[in-house]
Amino acid sequence: MRKLFSVDDHIIEPADCWSTRVASKYRAQAPHIEREGDHEVWVYEDTRNPTTGLNAVAGKPMDEWETEPVSFTDMIPGCYDPVERAKDLAREGIMASVAFPTLPRFGGALFPSFKDKELASECVRAWNDFMFDWCSVAPDMFVPMNLIQLWDVEAAVKETERCLERGVRAVCVPEEVSVLGLPSYFSGHYDPFFALCEEAELPICMHIQSSGWQPFKPVEAPPTLGIAISFVATQTHAVGMMYGPVCRKFPDIKIVYSEGGIGWVPAAVERADRMYKRHRGWDGQIDPSDLLPSEICKRNMWFCMIDEEFGLANRDIVGVDRIFWECDYPHSSCIWPGTQKIVDDLFIDVPEDEFRKITYENADAVFKWQTPEPSQDLDSFVDHDAKAAHFSM
């Protein structure tokens, strides 16, 4: 069995994620589960937010997928139980996993919308504590990643420093925050946070659709069109960061784009360079002697693929050392179960050294991790005492 490092999976937060981790005065307003007929909904402040079917389809036949609200009993336990998640992944040789949040959205963009920012900040810290609890159940497999207070840079730095002391290996932010009514990454507002990430060699993970921005889609179009074109948000943001000041101010910063794919990268970077060179004479914000977008891309960015034949065929143009593999468990794009067969078929013409780079070596280097070897003893890397100490479900 080949070992794999998935840089993009998702946790369906268990019902007690916040209720057991926030101070008592916040529990009534912090996210908690309430029953609503046949379904369960998350309730926070004055909002009722149903869990969504497509976020937890792992193990279900495609003809049973739906977008309607679901309950925890409709999911396989690996969606929300760290022990079962570890076993599910290990069965398929996925021995390292970076997991994004679900209810907070894929970059924590839910919390800036809270009216009570003290509550929001408490919820950010609680999710991070939950993440460390989750990772403690399979510490050699689960790669800890923290959220930040997107609306408060000073608090974001302080929280990331707290998480660094606990061994965090990545930080999660939206692809762009200006669409949330916050200053853009171009503005310099987030420079103290970026400076910390550079100094700590902490990768910044930006997931597809994490900002909430979507490209144009006619109202009459089927919902699946939105899924098909969702990579456009990653593309526009990545090219923006290739043009922008962040990677120029912080030359050692590491930016990882999850689930945006890799096939678009060569064409987008080629055009970015062409436009950069053609128009920098009149564009007062561009230094003609500065790095090209392609040079920023090759130095500061990594891109992720699931089962992308075209992108893999063009891996030399993207850069073999710039590509990560992902499973996306338990979402609708995930290749689980049957992961080993799918990966073997996809990489059939790829040399072994390049296979290792894409499927775990590149990620090991960027996240400062060491992916363990697969084992048939699924309990050998699970700490049941850690689960008993931190999880009631």
Secondary structure as GFF3:
##gff-version 3
##sequence-region A 1 393
A	DSSP	beta_strand	4	10	.	.	.	ID=ss1
A	DSSP	three_ten_helix	24	26	.	.	.	ID=ss2
A	DSSP	beta_strand	32	36	.	.	.	ID=ss3
A	DSSP	beta_strand	39	44	.	.	.	ID=ss4
A	DSSP	beta_strand	47	50	.	.	.	ID=ss5
A	DSSP	three_ten_helix	53	55	.	.	.	ID=ss6
A	DSSP	three_ten_helix	62	64	.	.	.	ID=ss7
A	DSSP	three_ten_helix	72	74	.	.	.	ID=ss8
A	DSSP	three_ten_helix	77	79	.	.	.	ID=ss9
A	DSSP	alpha_helix	82	91	.	.	.	ID=ss10
A	DSSP	beta_strand	94	100	.	.	.	ID=ss11
A	DSSP	three_ten_helix	111	113	.	.	.	ID=ss12
A	DSSP	alpha_helix	117	137	.	.	.	ID=ss13
A	DSSP	beta_strand	142	143	.	.	.	ID=ss14
A	DSSP	beta_strand	145	146	.	.	.	ID=ss15
A	DSSP	alpha_helix	153	165	.	.	.	ID=ss16
A	DSSP	beta_strand	170	172	.	.	.	ID=ss17
A	DSSP	three_ten_helix	178	180	.	.	.	ID=ss18
A	DSSP	three_ten_helix	185	187	.	.	.	ID=ss19
A	DSSP	alpha_helix	191	200	.	.	.	ID=ss20
A	DSSP	beta_strand	204	207	.	.	.	ID=ss21
A	DSSP	alpha_helix	223	228	.	.	.	ID=ss22
A	DSSP	alpha_helix	231	243	.	.	.	ID=ss23
A	DSSP	alpha_helix	246	249	.	.	.	ID=ss24
A	DSSP	beta_strand	255	258	.	.	.	ID=ss25
A	DSSP	alpha_helix	265	279	.	.	.	ID=ss26
A	DSSP	alpha_helix	293	300	.	.	.	ID=ss27
A	DSSP	beta_strand	301	305	.	.	.	ID=ss28
A	DSSP	alpha_helix	309	313	.	.	.	ID=ss29
A	DSSP	alpha_helix	315	318	.	.	.	ID=ss30
A	DSSP	three_ten_helix	320	322	.	.	.	ID=ss31
A	DSSP	beta_strand	323	325	.	.	.	ID=ss32
A	DSSP	alpha_helix	339	346	.	.	.	ID=ss33
A	DSSP	alpha_helix	352	356	.	.	.	ID=ss34
A	DSSP	pi_helix	357	361	.	.	.	ID=ss35
A	DSSP	alpha_helix	362	367	.	.	.	ID=ss36
A	DSSP	alpha_helix	384	390	.	.	.	ID=ss37
###
